[in-house]
Amino acid sequence: MSIVAPKGRKHLSADALLGFVRRSLATIADDRGGDVEIPLPDALMSAFAVFSLTSPSLLAFDKQRVEGNLETIAG
């Protein structure tokens, strides 16, 4: 699901930002040798996602996610 940006401001949307990041990462040369399963831009986008989280770590993010979900279910 994506949020539609107001007309004339589509370059300021999250989709535009992520597209810009992906295109920028795609220009980095992949010097890994051998047969790789994950393309470099995909791996770098994963790293970008991790560092874009507001939590200080993945463990803290997961704990916050679980606690938030329990509060929603239990009221």
N, CA, C and O atoms as a CHARMM CRD file, in Angstrom:
* protein
*
  300
    1    1 MET  N      0.84200  -1.16000   0.00000 PROA 1      0.00000
    2    1 MET  CA     0.00000   0.00000   0.00000 PROA 1      0.00000
    3    1 MET  C      0.89200   1.22900   0.00000 PROA 1      0.00000
    4    1 MET  O      1.82600   1.32400   0.79700 PROA 1      0.00000
    5    2 SER  N      0.61700   2.14200  -0.86400 PROA 2      0.00000
    6    2 SER  CA     1.40400   3.37200  -0.90700 PROA 2      0.00000
    7    2 SER  C      0.47900   4.56700  -0.71800 PROA 2      0.00000
    8    2 SER  O     -0.70900   4.51600  -1.04000 PROA 2      0.00000
    9    3 ILE  N      1.04200   5.62300  -0.19800 PROA 3      0.00000
   10    3 ILE  CA     0.30100   6.84900   0.01700 PROA 3      0.00000
   11    3 ILE  C      0.48400   7.72000  -1.22100 PROA 3      0.00000
   12    3 ILE  O      1.59900   7.88600  -1.71600 PROA 3      0.00000
   13    4 VAL  N     -0.59900   8.26200  -1.70500 PROA 4      0.00000
   14    4 VAL  CA    -0.54700   9.08600  -2.91000 PROA 4      0.00000
   15    4 VAL  C     -0.15500  10.50700  -2.51200 PROA 4      0.00000
   16    4 VAL  O     -0.79300  11.11900  -1.65600 PROA 4      0.00000
   17    5 ALA  N      0.89000  11.01800  -3.13500 PROA 5      0.00000
   18    5 ALA  CA     1.35500  12.37700  -2.85000 PROA 5      0.00000
   19    5 ALA  C      0.46400  13.38100  -3.57500 PROA 5      0.00000
   20    5 ALA  O     -0.09700  13.07500  -4.62700 PROA 5      0.00000
   21    6 PRO  N      0.33700  14.57700  -3.01100 PROA 6      0.00000
   22    6 PRO  CA    -0.43900  15.61700  -3.70100 PROA 6      0.00000
   23    6 PRO  C      0.14000  15.89600  -5.08800 PROA 6      0.00000
   24    6 PRO  O      1.34000  15.74200  -5.31700 PROA 6      0.00000
   25    7 LYS  N     -0.72300  16.30300  -5.99600 PROA 7      0.00000
   26    7 LYS  CA    -0.29300  16.58500  -7.36300 PROA 7      0.00000
   27    7 LYS  C      0.82600  17.62100  -7.36400 PROA 7      0.00000
   28    7 LYS  O      0.73900  18.63400  -6.67100 PROA 7      0.00000
   29    8 GLY  N      1.86000  17.37000  -8.12900 PROA 8      0.00000
   30    8 GLY  CA     2.98300  18.28800  -8.21400 PROA 8      0.00000
   31    8 GLY  C      4.05200  18.05100  -7.15900 PROA 8      0.00000
   32    8 GLY  O      5.08600  18.71800  -7.17300 PROA 8      0.00000
   33    9 ARG  N      3.82200  17.11100  -6.24200 PROA 9      0.00000
   34    9 ARG  CA     4.79000  16.85200  -5.17700 PROA 9      0.00000
   35    9 ARG  C      5.15000  15.37000  -5.09500 PROA 9      0.00000
   36    9 ARG  O      5.58600  14.89500  -4.04600 PROA 9      0.00000
   37   10 LYS  N      4.97300  14.64900  -6.17700 PROA 10     0.00000
   38   10 LYS  CA     5.26200  13.21600  -6.17200 PROA 10     0.00000
   39   10 LYS  C      6.72900  12.93100  -5.89700 PROA 10     0.00000
   40   10 LYS  O      7.05700  11.85200  -5.40100 PROA 10     0.00000
   41   11 HSD  N      7.62800  13.87400  -6.20600 PROA 11     0.00000
   42   11 HSD  CA     9.05000  13.67800  -5.94800 PROA 11     0.00000
   43   11 HSD  C      9.35800  13.73100  -4.46000 PROA 11     0.00000
   44   11 HSD  O     10.47500  13.40800  -4.05600 PROA 11     0.00000
   45   12 LEU  N      8.38400  14.13300  -3.62400 PROA 12     0.00000
   46   12 LEU  CA     8.58400  14.19900  -2.18400 PROA 12     0.00000
   47   12 LEU  C      7.97100  13.01500  -1.44800 PROA 12     0.00000
   48   12 LEU  O      7.96800  12.98800  -0.21700 PROA 12     0.00000
   49   13 SER  N      7.45500  12.04200  -2.18000 PROA 13     0.00000
   50   13 SER  CA     6.80400  10.90300  -1.54700 PROA 13     0.00000
   51   13 SER  C      7.82300   9.85000  -1.11900 PROA 13     0.00000
   52   13 SER  O      8.97300   9.86800  -1.55700 PROA 13     0.00000
   53   14 ALA  N      7.38400   8.93600  -0.25800 PROA 14     0.00000
   54   14 ALA  CA     8.24300   7.83500   0.18500 PROA 14     0.00000
   55   14 ALA  C      8.62300   6.94400  -1.00000 PROA 14     0.00000
   56   14 ALA  O      9.75500   6.46900  -1.08400 PROA 14     0.00000
   57   15 ASP  N      7.68500   6.72200  -1.90400 PROA 15     0.00000
   58   15 ASP  CA     7.97800   5.90100  -3.07300 PROA 15     0.00000
   59   15 ASP  C      9.09100   6.52600  -3.91500 PROA 15     0.00000
   60   15 ASP  O      9.96500   5.82000  -4.41700 PROA 15     0.00000
   61   16 ALA  N      9.05500   7.84500  -4.06500 PROA 16     0.00000
   62   16 ALA  CA    10.09200   8.53300  -4.83200 PROA 16     0.00000
   63   16 ALA  C     11.44000   8.44000  -4.12500 PROA 16     0.00000
   64   16 ALA  O     12.46900   8.23100  -4.76700 PROA 16     0.00000
   65   17 LEU  N     11.43300   8.59500  -2.80300 PROA 17     0.00000
   66   17 LEU  CA    12.67700   8.48600  -2.03800 PROA 17     0.00000
   67   17 LEU  C     13.27600   7.09000  -2.17000 PROA 17     0.00000
   68   17 LEU  O     14.47100   6.94800  -2.42900 PROA 17     0.00000
   69   18 LEU  N     12.45500   6.06300  -1.99200 PROA 18     0.00000
   70   18 LEU  CA    12.96000   4.69100  -2.10000 PROA 18     0.00000
   71   18 LEU  C     13.43400   4.38100  -3.52100 PROA 18     0.00000
   72   18 LEU  O     14.41900   3.66400  -3.70000 PROA 18     0.00000
   73   19 GLY  N     12.75500   4.90500  -4.51400 PROA 19     0.00000
   74   19 GLY  CA    13.20000   4.71700  -5.89400 PROA 19     0.00000
   75   19 GLY  C     14.55000   5.37500  -6.13500 PROA 19     0.00000
   76   19 GLY  O     15.41400   4.81000  -6.80500 PROA 19     0.00000
   77   20 PHE  N     14.72700   6.57500  -5.58500 PROA 20     0.00000
   78   20 PHE  CA    15.99600   7.28100  -5.71500 PROA 20     0.00000
   79   20 PHE  C     17.11800   6.50000  -5.02900 PROA 20     0.00000
   80   20 PHE  O     18.21000   6.35900  -5.58100 PROA 20     0.00000
   81   21 VAL  N     16.84600   5.99800  -3.83300 PROA 21     0.00000
   82   21 VAL  CA    17.85700   5.22100  -3.10200 PROA 21     0.00000
   83   21 VAL  C     18.21800   3.96700  -3.88900 PROA 21     0.00000
   84   21 VAL  O     19.39700   3.64400  -4.03600 PROA 21     0.00000
   85   22 ARG  N     17.20500   3.25200  -4.39800 PROA 22     0.00000
   86   22 ARG  CA    17.46400   2.02400  -5.15800 PROA 22     0.00000
   87   22 ARG  C     18.27800   2.31000  -6.42000 PROA 22     0.00000
   88   22 ARG  O     19.22500   1.58400  -6.72400 PROA 22     0.00000
   89   23 ARG  N     17.91700   3.35700  -7.14900 PROA 23     0.00000
   90   23 ARG  CA    18.67500   3.69700  -8.36400 PROA 23     0.00000
   91   23 ARG  C     20.11400   4.07600  -8.02800 PROA 23     0.00000
   92   23 ARG  O     21.03900   3.73300  -8.76300 PROA 23     0.00000
   93   24 SER  N     20.29700   4.78100  -6.92200 PROA 24     0.00000
   94   24 SER  CA    21.64900   5.16300  -6.50500 PROA 24     0.00000
   95   24 SER  C     22.46400   3.94200  -6.11200 PROA 24     0.00000
   96   24 SER  O     23.63900   3.83800  -6.46700 PROA 24     0.00000
   97   25 LEU  N     21.85400   3.02300  -5.38700 PROA 25     0.00000
   98   25 LEU  CA    22.56400   1.81200  -4.96700 PROA 25     0.00000
   99   25 LEU  C     22.88000   0.90400  -6.15300 PROA 25     0.00000
  100   25 LEU  O     23.86700   0.16900  -6.12600 PROA 25     0.00000
  101   26 ALA  N     22.05300   0.95300  -7.18300 PROA 26     0.00000
  102   26 ALA  CA    22.27600   0.11200  -8.36300 PROA 26     0.00000
  103   26 ALA  C     23.52200   0.53600  -9.13900 PROA 26     0.00000
  104   26 ALA  O     24.02200  -0.22800  -9.96500 PROA 26     0.00000
  105   27 THR  N     24.02700   1.74500  -8.88300 PROA 27     0.00000
  106   27 THR  CA    25.21400   2.21200  -9.59800 PROA 27     0.00000
  107   27 THR  C     26.51200   1.72600  -8.94800 PROA 27     0.00000
  108   27 THR  O     27.58900   1.90600  -9.51700 PROA 27     0.00000
  109   28 ILE  N     26.42200   1.11800  -7.77200 PROA 28     0.00000
  110   28 ILE  CA    27.61500   0.62500  -7.07400 PROA 28     0.00000
  111   28 ILE  C     28.06200  -0.67800  -7.72700 PROA 28     0.00000
  112   28 ILE  O     27.26100  -1.59000  -7.93300 PROA 28     0.00000
  113   29 ALA  N     29.33600  -0.75200  -8.04600 PROA 29     0.00000
  114   29 ALA  CA    29.88200  -1.95400  -8.68400 PROA 29     0.00000
  115   29 ALA  C     29.86600  -3.13200  -7.71000 PROA 29     0.00000
  116   29 ALA  O     30.21600  -2.98600  -6.53800 PROA 29     0.00000
  117   30 ASP  N     29.46100  -4.28100  -8.20000 PROA 30     0.00000
  118   30 ASP  CA    29.41800  -5.49800  -7.38600 PROA 30     0.00000
  119   30 ASP  C     30.69200  -6.29200  -7.63900 PROA 30     0.00000
  120   30 ASP  O     30.81400  -6.97800  -8.65400 PROA 30     0.00000
  121   31 ASP  N     31.63200  -6.19700  -6.71800 PROA 31     0.00000
  122   31 ASP  CA    32.92700  -6.87300  -6.87100 PROA 31     0.00000
  123   31 ASP  C     32.96000  -8.24000  -6.20100 PROA 31     0.00000
  124   31 ASP  O     34.02600  -8.84400  -6.08100 PROA 31     0.00000
  125   32 ARG  N     31.80600  -8.73500  -5.76400 PROA 32     0.00000
  126   32 ARG  CA    31.78400 -10.06100  -5.15000 PROA 32     0.00000
  127   32 ARG  C     32.04000 -11.10900  -6.24000 PROA 32     0.00000
  128   32 ARG  O     31.48500 -11.03500  -7.33600 PROA 32     0.00000
  129   33 GLY  N     32.86200 -12.05200  -5.92100 PROA 33     0.00000
  130   33 GLY  CA    33.16100 -13.08400  -6.89900 PROA 33     0.00000
  131   33 GLY  C     32.22400 -14.27000  -6.75700 PROA 33     0.00000
  132   33 GLY  O     31.55600 -14.43300  -5.73600 PROA 33     0.00000
  133   34 GLY  N     32.18300 -15.07600  -7.77200 PROA 34     0.00000
  134   34 GLY  CA    31.40700 -16.31000  -7.71800 PROA 34     0.00000
  135   34 GLY  C     29.92400 -16.08700  -7.95300 PROA 34     0.00000
  136   34 GLY  O     29.48100 -15.02400  -8.38900 PROA 34     0.00000
  137   35 ASP  N     29.17400 -17.14400  -7.64300 PROA 35     0.00000
  138   35 ASP  CA    27.73300 -17.14100  -7.85300 PROA 35     0.00000
  139   35 ASP  C     27.05000 -16.56500  -6.60400 PROA 35     0.00000
  140   35 ASP  O     27.12900 -17.15700  -5.52800 PROA 35     0.00000
  141   36 VAL  N     26.38900 -15.43000  -6.74300 PROA 36     0.00000
  142   36 VAL  CA    25.71100 -14.80300  -5.61200 PROA 36     0.00000
  143   36 VAL  C     24.20700 -14.96600  -5.76900 PROA 36     0.00000
  144   36 VAL  O     23.68100 -14.88900  -6.88000 PROA 36     0.00000
  145   37 GLU  N     23.51900 -15.19000  -4.66000 PROA 37     0.00000
  146   37 GLU  CA    22.07300 -15.38900  -4.70000 PROA 37     0.00000
  147   37 GLU  C     21.30100 -14.07800  -4.61100 PROA 37     0.00000
  148   37 GLU  O     20.24300 -13.93300  -5.22500 PROA 37     0.00000
  149   38 ILE  N     21.82300 -13.13000  -3.85300 PROA 38     0.00000
  150   38 ILE  CA    21.11500 -11.87400  -3.62100 PROA 38     0.00000
  151   38 ILE  C     21.83800 -10.75100  -4.36000 PROA 38     0.00000
  152   38 ILE  O     23.02100 -10.51400  -4.11800 PROA 38     0.00000
  153   39 PRO  N     21.13900 -10.05900  -5.25700 PROA 39     0.00000
  154   39 PRO  CA    21.77100  -8.93500  -5.96000 PROA 39     0.00000
  155   39 PRO  C     22.20100  -7.85300  -4.96400 PROA 39     0.00000
  156   39 PRO  O     21.53500  -7.63700  -3.95200 PROA 39     0.00000
  157   40 LEU  N     23.30100  -7.18500  -5.25100 PROA 40     0.00000
  158   40 LEU  CA    23.84100  -6.17100  -4.35100 PROA 40     0.00000
  159   40 LEU  C     22.83200  -5.06400  -4.02900 PROA 40     0.00000
  160   40 LEU  O     22.71900  -4.68500  -2.86400 PROA 40     0.00000
  161   41 PRO  N     22.09300  -4.53000  -5.01100 PROA 41     0.00000
  162   41 PRO  CA    21.11900  -3.48500  -4.65100 PROA 41     0.00000
  163   41 PRO  C     20.07200  -3.97000  -3.63700 PROA 41     0.00000
  164   41 PRO  O     19.64400  -3.20000  -2.77700 PROA 41     0.00000
  165   42 ASP  N     19.66100  -5.23400  -3.73100 PROA 42     0.00000
  166   42 ASP  CA    18.69600  -5.77600  -2.77000 PROA 42     0.00000
  167   42 ASP  C     19.30700  -5.86500  -1.37500 PROA 42     0.00000
  168   42 ASP  O     18.65500  -5.51700  -0.39000 PROA 42     0.00000
  169   43 ALA  N     20.54000  -6.32200  -1.28400 PROA 43     0.00000
  170   43 ALA  CA    21.21500  -6.41700   0.01300 PROA 43     0.00000
  171   43 ALA  C     21.39700  -5.02900   0.61900 PROA 43     0.00000
  172   43 ALA  O     21.21100  -4.84600   1.82200 PROA 43     0.00000
  173   44 LEU  N     21.75700  -4.05900  -0.20700 PROA 44     0.00000
  174   44 LEU  CA    21.95900  -2.70100   0.29000 PROA 44     0.00000
  175   44 LEU  C     20.63100  -2.05000   0.68700 PROA 44     0.00000
  176   44 LEU  O     20.59000  -1.26800   1.63800 PROA 44     0.00000
  177   45 MET  N     19.55400  -2.36000  -0.02500 PROA 45     0.00000
  178   45 MET  CA    18.24200  -1.84600   0.37200 PROA 45     0.00000
  179   45 MET  C     17.82200  -2.42200   1.72100 PROA 45     0.00000
  180   45 MET  O     17.17900  -1.73700   2.51600 PROA 45     0.00000
  181   46 SER  N     18.18300  -3.68200   1.98200 PROA 46     0.00000
  182   46 SER  CA    17.90300  -4.28300   3.28500 PROA 46     0.00000
  183   46 SER  C     18.65400  -3.54500   4.38200 PROA 46     0.00000
  184   46 SER  O     18.09600  -3.27700   5.44600 PROA 46     0.00000
  185   47 ALA  N     19.91000  -3.21700   4.13100 PROA 47     0.00000
  186   47 ALA  CA    20.70200  -2.46000   5.10300 PROA 47     0.00000
  187   47 ALA  C     20.09500  -1.07400   5.31100 PROA 47     0.00000
  188   47 ALA  O     20.04400  -0.58700   6.44100 PROA 47     0.00000
  189   48 PHE  N     19.64000  -0.44300   4.24900 PROA 48     0.00000
  190   48 PHE  CA    18.98900   0.85900   4.36200 PROA 48     0.00000
  191   48 PHE  C     17.74500   0.75300   5.23100 PROA 48     0.00000
  192   48 PHE  O     17.49000   1.62800   6.05800 PROA 48     0.00000
  193   49 ALA  N     16.97100  -0.30600   5.05000 PROA 49     0.00000
  194   49 ALA  CA    15.75800  -0.49400   5.84400 PROA 49     0.00000
  195   49 ALA  C     16.09600  -0.63700   7.31900 PROA 49     0.00000
  196   49 ALA  O     15.42000  -0.06000   8.17100 PROA 49     0.00000
  197   50 VAL  N     17.13600  -1.40000   7.62600 PROA 50     0.00000
  198   50 VAL  CA    17.52500  -1.59700   9.01900 PROA 50     0.00000
  199   50 VAL  C     17.92000  -0.26800   9.64800 PROA 50     0.00000
  200   50 VAL  O     17.50200   0.03300  10.76500 PROA 50     0.00000
  201   51 PHE  N     18.71400   0.52300   8.95200 PROA 51     0.00000
  202   51 PHE  CA    19.17000   1.78500   9.51900 PROA 51     0.00000
  203   51 PHE  C     18.10300   2.87000   9.46200 PROA 51     0.00000
  204   51 PHE  O     18.27900   3.93800  10.04800 PROA 51     0.00000
  205   52 SER  N     17.00200   2.61400   8.76600 PROA 52     0.00000
  206   52 SER  CA    15.91500   3.58000   8.72300 PROA 52     0.00000
  207   52 SER  C     14.92100   3.36900   9.85800 PROA 52     0.00000
  208   52 SER  O     14.04700   4.20600  10.08500 PROA 52     0.00000
  209   53 LEU  N     15.04800   2.27100  10.55900 PROA 53     0.00000
  210   53 LEU  CA    14.14800   1.99900  11.67500 PROA 53     0.00000
  211   53 LEU  C     14.39600   3.00900  12.78800 PROA 53     0.00000
  212   53 LEU  O     15.51400   3.49300  12.96600 PROA 53     0.00000
  213   54 THR  N     13.34900   3.31700  13.52800 PROA 54     0.00000
  214   54 THR  CA    13.50200   4.26200  14.62600 PROA 54     0.00000
  215   54 THR  C     14.03400   3.59400  15.88000 PROA 54     0.00000
  216   54 THR  O     14.42100   4.27800  16.82800 PROA 54     0.00000
  217   55 SER  N     14.05900   2.28000  15.90100 PROA 55     0.00000
  218   55 SER  CA    14.59100   1.55100  17.04900 PROA 55     0.00000
  219   55 SER  C     16.11000   1.45900  16.95400 PROA 55     0.00000
  220   55 SER  O     16.65700   1.45700  15.85100 PROA 55     0.00000
  221   56 PRO  N     16.79800   1.38300  18.09100 PROA 56     0.00000
  222   56 PRO  CA    18.25200   1.32600  18.06300 PROA 56     0.00000
  223   56 PRO  C     18.81800  -0.00300  17.55300 PROA 56     0.00000
  224   56 PRO  O     19.99000  -0.07800  17.18300 PROA 56     0.00000
  225   57 SER  N     17.97900  -1.05700  17.53500 PROA 57     0.00000
  226   57 SER  CA    18.44900  -2.36100  17.06100 PROA 57     0.00000
  227   57 SER  C     17.26600  -3.16600  16.54900 PROA 57     0.00000
  228   57 SER  O     16.11100  -2.80900  16.78300 PROA 57     0.00000
  229   58 LEU  N     17.56200  -4.25000  15.85100 PROA 58     0.00000
  230   58 LEU  CA    16.48000  -5.11600  15.38200 PROA 58     0.00000
  231   58 LEU  C     15.77000  -5.78600  16.54200 PROA 58     0.00000
  232   58 LEU  O     14.55900  -6.00300  16.48600 PROA 58     0.00000
  233   59 LEU  N     16.51500  -6.11800  17.60100 PROA 59     0.00000
  234   59 LEU  CA    15.90500  -6.73800  18.77600 PROA 59     0.00000
  235   59 LEU  C     14.91600  -5.77200  19.43200 PROA 59     0.00000
  236   59 LEU  O     13.80900  -6.16800  19.79800 PROA 59     0.00000
  237   60 ALA  N     15.31000  -4.52300  19.57800 PROA 60     0.00000
  238   60 ALA  CA    14.41800  -3.52100  20.16500 PROA 60     0.00000
  239   60 ALA  C     13.19600  -3.30700  19.27400 PROA 60     0.00000
  240   60 ALA  O     12.08200  -3.15000  19.77400 PROA 60     0.00000
  241   61 PHE  N     13.39900  -3.29900  17.96400 PROA 61     0.00000
  242   61 PHE  CA    12.28200  -3.15000  17.03100 PROA 61     0.00000
  243   61 PHE  C     11.30400  -4.30600  17.17200 PROA 61     0.00000
  244   61 PHE  O     10.09300  -4.09200  17.22800 PROA 61     0.00000
  245   62 ASP  N     11.82500  -5.54000  17.23000 PROA 62     0.00000
  246   62 ASP  CA    10.96000  -6.71500  17.34700 PROA 62     0.00000
  247   62 ASP  C     10.19700  -6.69600  18.66500 PROA 62     0.00000
  248   62 ASP  O      9.01000  -7.01800  18.70200 PROA 62     0.00000
  249   63 LYS  N     10.87400  -6.32100  19.74400 PROA 63     0.00000
  250   63 LYS  CA    10.22200  -6.25400  21.05200 PROA 63     0.00000
  251   63 LYS  C      9.10400  -5.21600  21.02400 PROA 63     0.00000
  252   63 LYS  O      8.01400  -5.46400  21.54000 PROA 63     0.00000
  253   64 GLN  N      9.36600  -4.06100  20.43000 PROA 64     0.00000
  254   64 GLN  CA     8.36100  -3.00800  20.33600 PROA 64     0.00000
  255   64 GLN  C      7.18200  -3.46800  19.47300 PROA 64     0.00000
  256   64 GLN  O      6.02500  -3.18100  19.78100 PROA 64     0.00000
  257   65 ARG  N      7.48800  -4.17300  18.40500 PROA 65     0.00000
  258   65 ARG  CA     6.43100  -4.67400  17.51100 PROA 65     0.00000
  259   65 ARG  C      5.52800  -5.64700  18.24400 PROA 65     0.00000
  260   65 ARG  O      4.30400  -5.56100  18.14000 PROA 65     0.00000
  261   66 VAL  N      6.12500  -6.57800  18.99000 PROA 66     0.00000
  262   66 VAL  CA     5.35300  -7.58800  19.70600 PROA 66     0.00000
  263   66 VAL  C      4.52600  -6.93800  20.81300 PROA 66     0.00000
  264   66 VAL  O      3.34300  -7.24100  20.96400 PROA 66     0.00000
  265   67 GLU  N      5.14200  -6.04900  21.58600 PROA 67     0.00000
  266   67 GLU  CA     4.41800  -5.39700  22.67500 PROA 67     0.00000
  267   67 GLU  C      3.27000  -4.54500  22.13600 PROA 67     0.00000
  268   67 GLU  O      2.18200  -4.52900  22.71000 PROA 67     0.00000
  269   68 GLY  N      3.51500  -3.83900  21.03400 PROA 68     0.00000
  270   68 GLY  CA     2.46500  -3.02500  20.43500 PROA 68     0.00000
  271   68 GLY  C      1.30100  -3.87400  19.94400 PROA 68     0.00000
  272   68 GLY  O      0.14100  -3.48300  20.06800 PROA 68     0.00000
  273   69 ASN  N      1.61800  -5.04200  19.38500 PROA 69     0.00000
  274   69 ASN  CA     0.58800  -5.94000  18.89900 PROA 69     0.00000
  275   69 ASN  C     -0.23700  -6.49800  20.05600 PROA 69     0.00000
  276   69 ASN  O     -1.45900  -6.59500  19.94900 PROA 69     0.00000
  277   70 LEU  N      0.42100  -6.86800  21.17100 PROA 70     0.00000
  278   70 LEU  CA    -0.30400  -7.38500  22.32500 PROA 70     0.00000
  279   70 LEU  C     -1.23700  -6.33200  22.91700 PROA 70     0.00000
  280   70 LEU  O     -2.35000  -6.65200  23.33600 PROA 70     0.00000
  281   71 GLU  N     -0.79100  -5.08700  22.95300 PROA 71     0.00000
  282   71 GLU  CA    -1.65000  -4.01100  23.45200 PROA 71     0.00000
  283   71 GLU  C     -2.87100  -3.83500  22.56100 PROA 71     0.00000
  284   71 GLU  O     -3.97400  -3.58400  23.04700 PROA 71     0.00000
  285   72 THR  N     -2.67100  -3.96500  21.26400 PROA 72     0.00000
  286   72 THR  CA    -3.78900  -3.82000  20.33300 PROA 72     0.00000
  287   72 THR  C     -4.79600  -4.94500  20.51300 PROA 72     0.00000
  288   72 THR  O     -6.00300  -4.70500  20.49300 PROA 72     0.00000
  289   73 ILE  N     -4.31400  -6.16800  20.68900 PROA 73     0.00000
  290   73 ILE  CA    -5.20400  -7.31900  20.83600 PROA 73     0.00000
  291   73 ILE  C     -5.88400  -7.31200  22.19800 PROA 73     0.00000
  292   73 ILE  O     -7.09300  -7.52800  22.28100 PROA 73     0.00000
  293   74 ALA  N     -5.12900  -7.06700  23.27000 PROA 74     0.00000
  294   74 ALA  CA    -5.66300  -7.15400  24.62700 PROA 74     0.00000
  295   74 ALA  C     -6.42300  -5.90600  25.04200 PROA 74     0.00000
  296   74 ALA  O     -7.18000  -5.93100  26.01200 PROA 74     0.00000
  297   75 GLY  N     -6.23000  -4.82900  24.32200 PROA 75     0.00000
  298   75 GLY  CA    -6.93300  -3.58900  24.67100 PROA 75     0.00000
  299   75 GLY  C     -6.22000  -2.88600  25.77700 PROA 75     0.00000
  300   75 GLY  O     -6.65700  -1.82100  26.21400 PROA 75     0.00000
